[in-house]
Amino acid sequence: MKIAVFCVGNKLELDDGLGCAVYDELSQGYEFDEDVDLFDVGCMSLDLIDCVRTYDFIVTVDAVDGSGEEVGTVFRYAPGDMAGRSFGSQSLHDLRLSDLFENAALLGYSAEGICFGMQVENISPADLTIGLTPRVNERLPYLVDCVLAELVRQGAHIVSKRTGEVVAPGYTHEPVA
């Protein structure tokens, strides 16, 4: 199975860079088999339609705002699950994964997918600011654990670059630093 991981966000906008931070942790900390590709996509766009044709399964990681939950709460949901809700946003960007899948279907492309999001604290700083707020940064390892667990569940072979350990159920991510 070919798997893509879309890490969505703008690292210049504090917590909006959550997906970028997950990308950094995954790409710096792990080796993936050839069937898993990581993408720091910035903003979701229709340019990614070809990925729906190329990959069987797409994991998307993005910030979530306005859910009413505590900062750092991690969500796991199907691409269309948040599209119809009155609170929050599946993506803080122009296009949601559900929109990408719907547009790709018009071309006859299809893939399965799952989304991970985290309730963030500040996605609109007064000045361009790189980094995450402390509470979001504190919960980042847990979000990375969730993504790794999903990849393992989908059959991916992942090895920690730091320890050489194979990522398996029960594995706990150690931040790259």
Z-matrix of the N, CA and C atoms (Angstrom, degrees):
N
C 1 1.452
C 2 1.527 1 107.83
N 3 1.329 2 117.38 1 131.28
C 4 1.467 3 123.00 2 175.99
C 5 1.526 4 108.37 3 -89.12
N 6 1.339 5 115.46 4 128.17
C 7 1.466 6 121.61 5 -176.41
C 8 1.525 7 109.54 6 -123.62
N 9 1.326 8 115.92 7 134.59
C 10 1.461 9 122.20 8 173.01
C 11 1.521 10 108.35 9 -114.74
N 12 1.323 11 115.96 10 143.66
C 13 1.460 12 121.77 11 173.60
C 14 1.518 13 106.48 12 -118.11
N 15 1.346 14 115.78 13 113.75
C 16 1.464 15 121.99 14 177.73
C 17 1.531 16 108.19 15 -95.60
N 18 1.306 17 116.76 16 115.60
C 19 1.454 18 122.00 17 175.84
C 20 1.524 19 107.05 18 -102.85
N 21 1.333 20 115.85 19 112.57
C 22 1.452 21 122.94 20 -169.96
C 23 1.523 22 110.04 21 -103.68
N 24 1.326 23 116.50 22 138.44
C 25 1.453 24 119.02 23 173.30
C 26 1.510 25 114.28 24 151.79
N 27 1.326 26 113.66 25 172.10
C 28 1.453 27 122.41 26 179.64
C 29 1.527 28 107.64 27 -121.34
N 30 1.326 29 116.98 28 107.03
C 31 1.466 30 120.30 29 -175.26
C 32 1.520 31 113.74 30 -67.77
N 33 1.330 32 118.01 31 -6.16
C 34 1.472 33 121.20 32 177.46
C 35 1.522 34 112.37 33 -88.13
N 36 1.346 35 117.41 34 -0.59
C 37 1.460 36 121.69 35 -174.47
C 38 1.533 37 111.96 36 -122.05
N 39 1.335 38 116.15 37 50.67
C 40 1.465 39 121.71 38 179.35
C 41 1.525 40 112.12 39 48.55
N 42 1.331 41 117.87 40 -120.22
C 43 1.466 42 122.40 41 -173.42
C 44 1.522 43 113.87 42 -65.01
N 45 1.328 44 117.89 43 -17.11
C 46 1.460 45 119.42 44 174.66
C 47 1.530 46 109.92 45 -63.42
N 48 1.323 47 117.07 46 -18.84
C 49 1.456 48 122.14 47 177.44
C 50 1.518 49 114.30 48 -84.11
N 51 1.323 50 117.21 49 14.13
C 52 1.465 51 121.31 50 -179.28
C 53 1.528 52 112.07 51 -55.53
N 54 1.315 53 117.37 52 -48.44
C 55 1.470 54 120.34 53 179.44
C 56 1.517 55 111.64 54 -59.94
N 57 1.334 56 116.83 55 -39.11
C 58 1.470 57 121.66 56 177.58
C 59 1.525 58 110.47 57 -62.15
N 60 1.332 59 116.60 58 -40.99
C 61 1.467 60 121.23 59 179.55
C 62 1.532 61 110.51 60 -65.09
N 63 1.325 62 117.40 61 -39.51
C 64 1.468 63 120.81 62 176.76
C 65 1.525 64 109.52 63 -64.59
N 66 1.332 65 116.97 64 -43.61
C 67 1.471 66 120.96 65 177.14
C 68 1.528 67 110.26 66 -55.90
N 69 1.333 68 116.96 67 -47.35
C 70 1.463 69 120.92 68 -179.31
C 71 1.531 70 110.98 69 -59.98
N 72 1.324 71 116.76 70 -45.40
C 73 1.471 72 120.23 71 -179.81
C 74 1.528 73 111.15 72 -62.03
N 75 1.341 74 116.72 73 -44.53
C 76 1.463 75 120.39 74 -178.31
C 77 1.526 76 111.67 75 -68.70
N 78 1.331 77 116.89 76 -46.73
C 79 1.474 78 119.48 77 -175.13
C 80 1.521 79 112.05 78 -71.10
N 81 1.329 80 118.11 79 -33.96
C 82 1.463 81 121.22 80 -179.51
C 83 1.527 82 112.73 81 -83.77
N 84 1.328 83 116.55 82 -26.64
C 85 1.457 84 119.33 83 -172.51
C 86 1.515 85 116.71 84 -101.08
N 87 1.351 86 118.03 85 -11.96
C 88 1.463 87 118.90 86 -170.51
C 89 1.517 88 112.61 87 -140.57
N 90 1.319 89 114.60 88 152.16
C 91 1.455 90 122.88 89 170.31
C 92 1.522 91 106.92 90 -107.53
N 93 1.319 92 115.58 91 131.39
C 94 1.458 93 121.84 92 -178.54
C 95 1.521 94 109.25 93 -113.22
N 96 1.336 95 116.22 94 149.80
C 97 1.457 96 118.17 95 174.97
C 98 1.526 97 109.80 96 -65.45
N 99 1.312 98 116.57 97 169.04
C 100 1.467 99 121.59 98 -173.80
C 101 1.527 100 113.89 99 -66.49
N 102 1.314 101 118.26 100 -9.76
C 103 1.464 102 121.13 101 179.78
C 104 1.526 103 113.20 102 -91.61
N 105 1.338 104 117.56 103 3.80
C 106 1.466 105 121.67 104 178.72
C 107 1.529 106 108.41 105 -121.24
N 108 1.329 107 115.99 106 127.15
C 109 1.459 108 121.83 107 177.11
C 110 1.519 109 109.67 108 -124.10
N 111 1.327 110 115.58 109 134.18
C 112 1.462 111 122.23 110 177.37
C 113 1.521 112 108.98 111 -100.04
N 114 1.337 113 116.18 112 139.73
C 115 1.459 114 121.73 113 178.54
C 116 1.522 115 110.01 114 -132.14
N 117 1.320 116 116.72 115 126.35
C 118 1.464 117 121.99 116 168.65
C 119 1.527 118 103.57 117 -92.15
N 120 1.341 119 116.26 118 93.56
C 121 1.465 120 119.95 119 -168.87
C 122 1.517 121 114.41 120 -86.93
N 123 1.328 122 118.60 121 -6.94
C 124 1.471 123 118.72 122 -174.98
C 125 1.517 124 107.81 123 67.40
N 126 1.309 125 116.42 124 -112.89
C 127 1.465 126 121.62 125 176.53
C 128 1.523 127 109.51 126 -98.86
N 129 1.314 128 116.41 127 141.12
C 130 1.465 129 120.53 128 175.45
C 131 1.522 130 107.98 129 -63.30
N 132 1.328 131 116.06 130 139.59
C 133 1.454 132 119.61 131 177.37
C 134 1.518 133 109.73 132 -148.57
N 135 1.304 134 115.31 133 167.42
C 136 1.462 135 120.08 134 178.70
C 137 1.527 136 111.69 135 -68.13
N 138 1.324 137 118.01 136 -10.67
C 139 1.463 138 120.85 137 174.53
C 140 1.527 139 111.12 138 -61.77
N 141 1.324 140 116.70 139 -17.35
C 142 1.461 141 121.29 140 -177.75
C 143 1.533 142 113.01 141 -88.46
N 144 1.329 143 117.43 142 1.70
C 145 1.473 144 120.05 143 -178.53
C 146 1.522 145 111.35 144 -56.07
N 147 1.317 146 118.22 145 -39.41
C 148 1.459 147 120.47 146 -179.20
C 149 1.522 148 111.80 147 -60.59
N 150 1.335 149 117.01 148 -28.66
C 151 1.468 150 120.17 149 177.18
C 152 1.524 151 111.35 150 -64.48
N 153 1.321 152 116.73 151 -33.23
C 154 1.464 153 120.01 152 178.64
C 155 1.530 154 109.62 153 -65.17
N 156 1.318 155 116.36 154 -32.19
C 157 1.459 156 120.48 155 176.78
C 158 1.527 157 110.70 156 -76.17
N 159 1.319 158 117.74 157 -36.75
C 160 1.462 159 123.17 158 -172.77
C 161 1.528 160 113.47 159 -80.00
N 162 1.336 161 117.08 160 -35.14
C 163 1.461 162 121.18 161 -173.12
C 164 1.523 163 110.94 162 -107.42
N 165 1.341 164 114.84 163 149.61
C 166 1.462 165 121.32 164 177.64
C 167 1.523 166 111.56 165 -86.22
N 168 1.336 167 115.86 166 -29.78
C 169 1.456 168 120.98 167 -174.76
C 170 1.522 169 108.42 168 -142.41
N 171 1.335 170 116.48 169 133.16
C 172 1.461 171 121.48 170 -179.26
C 173 1.527 172 109.11 171 -124.33
N 174 1.325 173 115.23 172 124.45
C 175 1.461 174 122.62 173 174.84
C 176 1.526 175 106.26 174 -102.52
N 177 1.327 176 116.67 175 128.66
C 178 1.459 177 120.77 176 177.89
C 179 1.522 178 108.87 177 -116.74
N 180 1.349 179 115.27 178 137.09
C 181 1.461 180 121.88 179 179.09
C 182 1.518 181 107.57 180 -123.27
N 183 1.345 182 116.30 181 126.56
C 184 1.458 183 120.04 182 -176.14
C 185 1.524 184 109.78 183 -154.73
N 186 1.323 185 114.89 184 162.62
C 187 1.461 186 121.31 185 173.97
C 188 1.524 187 109.26 186 -74.83
N 189 1.321 188 116.20 187 149.72
C 190 1.463 189 122.94 188 174.92
C 191 1.526 190 106.82 189 -125.28
N 192 1.319 191 117.05 190 138.20
C 193 1.452 192 120.24 191 179.37
C 194 1.521 193 109.36 192 -134.18
N 195 1.321 194 115.97 193 149.19
C 196 1.458 195 120.85 194 176.12
C 197 1.507 196 115.32 195 80.26
N 198 1.329 197 118.21 196 19.10
C 199 1.467 198 120.47 197 -178.04
C 200 1.526 199 112.11 198 -78.60
N 201 1.334 200 116.92 199 -19.10
C 202 1.462 201 120.51 200 -174.51
C 203 1.513 202 112.80 201 85.24
N 204 1.324 203 117.76 202 -2.40
C 205 1.467 204 122.40 203 178.93
C 206 1.527 205 109.77 204 -91.77
N 207 1.325 206 115.43 205 165.93
C 208 1.460 207 121.72 206 178.55
C 209 1.526 208 110.71 207 -61.67
N 210 1.324 209 115.98 208 146.91
C 211 1.457 210 121.23 209 172.77
C 212 1.526 211 107.84 210 -57.05
N 213 1.329 212 116.25 211 133.69
C 214 1.459 213 121.82 212 -179.30
C 215 1.513 214 114.02 213 96.25
N 216 1.337 215 117.57 214 -6.98
C 217 1.464 216 120.37 215 176.81
C 218 1.527 217 108.70 216 -66.60
N 219 1.330 218 116.08 217 129.89
C 220 1.461 219 121.56 218 -179.29
C 221 1.522 220 108.90 219 -99.99
N 222 1.321 221 114.85 220 136.14
C 223 1.462 222 122.62 221 179.07
C 224 1.521 223 108.98 222 -115.03
N 225 1.328 224 116.66 223 142.80
C 226 1.463 225 123.73 224 170.83
C 227 1.519 226 105.62 225 -125.01
N 228 1.326 227 116.55 226 121.81
C 229 1.464 228 118.96 227 -175.55
C 230 1.514 229 110.95 228 -150.76
N 231 1.324 230 114.83 229 157.41
C 232 1.463 231 121.19 230 175.66
C 233 1.524 232 108.59 231 -72.14
N 234 1.332 233 118.35 232 154.96
C 235 1.457 234 121.01 233 -175.98
C 236 1.525 235 115.25 234 -51.64
N 237 1.297 236 119.34 235 -36.81
C 238 1.460 237 121.19 236 -177.79
C 239 1.512 238 115.36 237 -91.27
N 240 1.334 239 117.82 238 -6.61
C 241 1.464 240 120.76 239 -173.02
C 242 1.517 241 115.12 240 -61.74
N 243 1.305 242 118.65 241 -37.89
C 244 1.461 243 119.96 242 -176.69
C 245 1.522 244 112.37 243 -94.83
N 246 1.319 245 117.53 244 -10.43
C 247 1.470 246 120.44 245 -175.28
C 248 1.524 247 112.29 246 -58.63
N 249 1.324 248 118.18 247 -36.25
C 250 1.452 249 120.68 248 -176.48
C 251 1.514 250 115.44 249 -96.16
N 252 1.322 251 117.39 250 2.52
C 253 1.465 252 119.91 251 -177.60
C 254 1.516 253 110.96 252 -81.01
N 255 1.318 254 115.02 253 150.99
C 256 1.455 255 119.95 254 -177.95
C 257 1.518 256 112.29 255 -81.69
N 258 1.333 257 118.33 256 -17.86
C 259 1.452 258 119.61 257 179.89
C 260 1.517 259 109.79 258 -102.98
N 261 1.306 260 113.84 259 157.90
C 262 1.446 261 120.94 260 168.55
C 263 1.498 262 115.05 261 61.66
N 264 1.296 263 112.77 262 -163.54
C 265 1.446 264 121.19 263 -176.76
C 266 1.509 265 107.56 264 -151.57
N 267 1.322 266 117.34 265 137.31
C 268 1.448 267 120.35 266 174.37
C 269 1.514 268 108.72 267 -69.93
N 270 1.296 269 116.63 268 -35.43
C 271 1.445 270 122.18 269 176.40
C 272 1.514 271 107.97 270 -138.77
N 273 1.297 272 116.11 271 141.32
C 274 1.455 273 120.57 272 178.03
C 275 1.524 274 109.85 273 -86.25
N 276 1.305 275 116.82 274 11.85
C 277 1.453 276 122.37 275 -172.17
C 278 1.519 277 110.56 276 -116.85
N 279 1.310 278 116.80 277 -173.96
C 280 1.458 279 122.25 278 -171.36
C 281 1.523 280 114.33 279 -66.66
N 282 1.308 281 118.88 280 -31.56
C 283 1.450 282 122.19 281 -171.43
C 284 1.523 283 109.41 282 -132.83
N 285 1.322 284 117.00 283 136.89
C 286 1.465 285 121.38 284 176.12
C 287 1.524 286 108.77 285 -94.86
N 288 1.338 287 116.67 286 159.88
C 289 1.455 288 120.83 287 178.08
C 290 1.517 289 110.24 288 -59.70
N 291 1.333 290 118.02 289 -37.52
C 292 1.465 291 120.18 290 178.71
C 293 1.534 292 110.23 291 -62.12
N 294 1.333 293 117.37 292 -37.87
C 295 1.468 294 120.71 293 176.88
C 296 1.524 295 110.80 294 -64.46
N 297 1.331 296 116.26 295 -42.32
C 298 1.462 297 120.54 296 178.74
C 299 1.520 298 110.22 297 -60.73
N 300 1.346 299 117.21 298 -46.92
C 301 1.461 300 121.14 299 179.75
C 302 1.534 301 111.31 300 -62.36
N 303 1.328 302 117.17 301 -41.92
C 304 1.473 303 120.59 302 179.99
C 305 1.525 304 111.03 303 -63.61
N 306 1.317 305 117.65 304 -42.80
C 307 1.463 306 120.91 305 178.75
C 308 1.524 307 111.32 306 -68.64
N 309 1.309 308 117.90 307 -38.30
C 310 1.460 309 121.70 308 177.97
C 311 1.529 310 110.46 309 -64.63
N 312 1.332 311 117.10 310 -36.33
C 313 1.468 312 120.95 311 179.13
C 314 1.531 313 111.45 312 -62.14
N 315 1.316 314 116.49 313 -31.69
C 316 1.472 315 119.86 314 177.02
C 317 1.525 316 111.27 315 -62.62
N 318 1.320 317 116.72 316 -25.19
C 319 1.462 318 121.95 317 178.35
C 320 1.529 319 111.87 318 -96.42
N 321 1.327 320 116.08 319 1.93
C 322 1.463 321 120.68 320 179.47
C 323 1.513 322 113.99 321 86.82
N 324 1.337 323 118.51 322 13.08
C 325 1.453 324 122.34 323 179.23
C 326 1.531 325 109.30 324 -96.77
N 327 1.328 326 115.49 325 147.43
C 328 1.460 327 117.94 326 175.80
C 329 1.521 328 110.69 327 -151.30
N 330 1.310 329 115.05 328 151.27
C 331 1.460 330 122.90 329 175.19
C 332 1.520 331 106.84 330 -153.78
N 333 1.303 332 115.90 331 157.48
C 334 1.449 333 121.31 332 171.63
C 335 1.520 334 107.04 333 -87.53
N 336 1.318 335 116.54 334 163.73
C 337 1.451 336 117.93 335 178.68
C 338 1.506 337 113.01 336 -163.40
N 339 1.324 338 114.09 337 163.46
C 340 1.459 339 122.03 338 175.27
C 341 1.522 340 106.92 339 -145.14
N 342 1.319 341 115.75 340 149.64
C 343 1.460 342 121.24 341 -178.99
C 344 1.522 343 109.92 342 -119.65
N 345 1.314 344 114.64 343 142.07
C 346 1.458 345 121.46 344 170.98
C 347 1.510 346 107.17 345 -120.46
N 348 1.316 347 115.91 346 134.35
C 349 1.449 348 120.78 347 177.11
C 350 1.511 349 109.17 348 -138.47
N 351 1.315 350 114.75 349 161.90
C 352 1.452 351 120.13 350 175.96
C 353 1.519 352 108.37 351 -133.47
N 354 1.334 353 115.56 352 134.52
C 355 1.462 354 119.80 353 173.85
C 356 1.521 355 107.88 354 -63.62
N 357 1.328 356 115.73 355 124.06
C 358 1.458 357 121.03 356 -176.32
C 359 1.517 358 111.00 357 -104.82
N 360 1.331 359 115.64 358 172.24
C 361 1.458 360 121.88 359 -177.84
C 362 1.517 361 112.83 360 -103.50
N 363 1.338 362 117.45 361 -43.20
C 364 1.462 363 120.05 362 -174.97
C 365 1.523 364 110.31 363 -145.14
N 366 1.325 365 115.69 364 109.63
C 367 1.466 366 120.58 365 178.47
C 368 1.521 367 112.15 366 -108.69
N 369 1.322 368 116.42 367 2.37
C 370 1.462 369 120.38 368 -177.23
C 371 1.530 370 110.68 369 -137.77
N 372 1.334 371 117.11 370 68.02
C 373 1.464 372 118.22 371 179.55
C 374 1.530 373 110.95 372 -66.88
N 375 1.317 374 115.99 373 155.34
C 376 1.464 375 120.87 374 179.09
C 377 1.525 376 111.14 375 -63.01
N 378 1.333 377 117.04 376 -33.04
C 379 1.458 378 122.29 377 178.03
C 380 1.521 379 108.48 378 -124.46
N 381 1.320 380 117.14 379 154.34
C 382 1.458 381 120.70 380 175.17
C 383 1.527 382 108.19 381 -57.85
N 384 1.322 383 115.85 382 125.47
C 385 1.458 384 121.04 383 -173.98
C 386 1.519 385 109.98 384 -140.55
N 387 1.322 386 115.96 385 120.65
C 388 1.460 387 120.81 386 177.76
C 389 1.526 388 108.62 387 -87.71
N 390 1.324 389 116.56 388 136.37
C 391 1.461 390 122.09 389 178.53
C 392 1.512 391 110.79 390 122.23
N 393 1.293 392 115.90 391 169.90
C 394 1.458 393 122.48 392 179.11
C 395 1.513 394 109.33 393 -108.45
N 396 1.330 395 116.76 394 153.72
C 397 1.456 396 119.56 395 173.68
C 398 1.533 397 108.20 396 -65.10
N 399 1.330 398 118.53 397 155.37
C 400 1.473 399 120.98 398 -174.48
C 401 1.531 400 114.28 399 -54.79
N 402 1.329 401 118.37 400 -43.52
C 403 1.475 402 119.54 401 -176.98
C 404 1.533 403 111.54 402 -68.32
N 405 1.316 404 117.69 403 -36.59
C 406 1.468 405 120.66 404 177.40
C 407 1.522 406 109.34 405 -70.29
N 408 1.318 407 117.57 406 -44.25
C 409 1.457 408 121.38 407 178.76
C 410 1.526 409 111.65 408 -60.01
N 411 1.322 410 116.86 409 -37.51
C 412 1.463 411 121.92 410 179.06
C 413 1.533 412 111.36 411 -63.06
N 414 1.323 413 117.22 412 -33.78
C 415 1.472 414 121.81 413 -177.92
C 416 1.532 415 112.90 414 -91.54
N 417 1.340 416 117.95 415 -5.89
C 418 1.462 417 121.86 416 -179.21
C 419 1.530 418 113.18 417 -53.89
N 420 1.345 419 120.10 418 -45.15
C 421 1.468 420 119.00 419 179.35
C 422 1.532 421 113.03 420 -58.24
N 423 1.328 422 117.04 421 -36.22
C 424 1.463 423 119.40 422 179.28
C 425 1.535 424 110.80 423 -66.06
N 426 1.335 425 117.51 424 -40.92
C 427 1.463 426 120.61 425 177.44
C 428 1.525 427 110.29 426 -63.29
N 429 1.333 428 117.46 427 -41.93
C 430 1.467 429 120.59 428 176.95
C 431 1.528 430 109.70 429 -61.54
N 432 1.348 431 117.94 430 -42.26
C 433 1.470 432 121.24 431 175.87
C 434 1.531 433 111.15 432 -55.66
N 435 1.329 434 116.20 433 -43.79
C 436 1.464 435 120.72 434 -178.88
C 437 1.523 436 111.10 435 -62.65
N 438 1.318 437 116.99 436 -43.27
C 439 1.470 438 120.94 437 179.28
C 440 1.522 439 109.82 438 -65.43
N 441 1.330 440 117.19 439 -45.80
C 442 1.469 441 120.16 440 178.50
C 443 1.524 442 111.20 441 -59.50
N 444 1.332 443 117.20 442 -43.28
C 445 1.466 444 120.99 443 179.68
C 446 1.525 445 110.98 444 -61.37
N 447 1.327 446 116.68 445 -40.51
C 448 1.479 447 119.87 446 178.18
C 449 1.525 448 110.64 447 -64.70
N 450 1.315 449 116.96 448 -42.67
C 451 1.467 450 119.83 449 179.05
C 452 1.525 451 111.28 450 -62.31
N 453 1.332 452 117.01 451 -42.44
C 454 1.464 453 120.75 452 176.94
C 455 1.528 454 109.77 453 -63.33
N 456 1.324 455 117.40 454 -42.30
C 457 1.463 456 122.40 455 178.34
C 458 1.534 457 110.67 456 -58.93
N 459 1.320 458 116.60 457 -32.47
C 460 1.466 459 121.66 458 -179.97
C 461 1.531 460 112.38 459 -85.67
N 462 1.339 461 116.68 460 0.08
C 463 1.463 462 120.72 461 174.91
C 464 1.517 463 115.49 462 98.90
N 465 1.321 464 118.48 463 8.78
C 466 1.464 465 121.00 464 -179.73
C 467 1.526 466 110.85 465 -72.82
N 468 1.328 467 115.39 466 145.22
C 469 1.463 468 122.32 467 174.29
C 470 1.523 469 106.54 468 -101.69
N 471 1.347 470 116.36 469 120.49
C 472 1.464 471 122.40 470 -174.74
C 473 1.525 472 108.47 471 -130.85
N 474 1.336 473 116.02 472 137.14
C 475 1.459 474 121.31 473 179.66
C 476 1.525 475 108.85 474 -127.35
N 477 1.318 476 116.51 475 134.50
C 478 1.458 477 121.77 476 175.26
C 479 1.525 478 109.26 477 -68.90
N 480 1.327 479 117.28 478 126.88
C 481 1.464 480 120.98 479 177.13
C 482 1.526 481 110.73 480 -68.10
N 483 1.311 482 117.08 481 -30.94
C 484 1.461 483 122.12 482 -176.02
C 485 1.526 484 112.18 483 -73.34
N 486 1.345 485 116.41 484 -44.23
C 487 1.470 486 119.86 485 -173.15
C 488 1.523 487 114.21 486 -111.94
N 489 1.330 488 117.68 487 -16.46
C 490 1.460 489 120.63 488 -174.89
C 491 1.517 490 112.60 489 80.06
N 492 1.335 491 116.83 490 1.80
C 493 1.462 492 122.63 491 -178.75
C 494 1.529 493 110.42 492 -72.52
N 495 1.326 494 115.48 493 138.27
C 496 1.457 495 120.71 494 174.15
C 497 1.523 496 108.01 495 -78.13
N 498 1.311 497 116.35 496 130.96
C 499 1.465 498 120.86 497 179.01
C 500 1.525 499 107.97 498 -73.87
N 501 1.322 500 115.95 499 124.65
C 502 1.461 501 122.94 500 -177.97
C 503 1.526 502 107.78 501 -139.62
N 504 1.334 503 117.92 502 171.02
C 505 1.468 504 118.97 503 177.14
C 506 1.527 505 110.95 504 -51.70
N 507 1.341 506 115.50 505 134.86
C 508 1.449 507 121.40 506 -179.34
C 509 1.527 508 113.06 507 93.30
N 510 1.309 509 117.99 508 -7.55
C 511 1.472 510 122.37 509 179.26
C 512 1.534 511 109.03 510 -63.83
N 513 1.335 512 116.60 511 143.95
C 514 1.458 513 122.03 512 177.09
C 515 1.524 514 109.83 513 -121.84
N 516 1.330 515 115.80 514 125.46
C 517 1.459 516 122.14 515 -179.06
C 518 1.513 517 111.39 516 -70.67
N 519 1.325 518 115.76 517 135.77
C 520 1.463 519 122.47 518 172.22
C 521 1.516 520 106.73 519 -105.89
N 522 1.328 521 118.94 520 125.32
C 523 1.463 522 120.61 521 -178.53
C 524 1.527 523 112.44 522 -54.52
N 525 1.332 524 115.71 523 144.23
C 526 1.453 525 122.01 524 -176.50
C 527 1.521 526 111.36 525 -68.29
N 528 1.291 527 118.94 526 -34.63
C 529 1.478 528 126.27 527 177.31
C 530 1.479 529 112.53 528 99.99
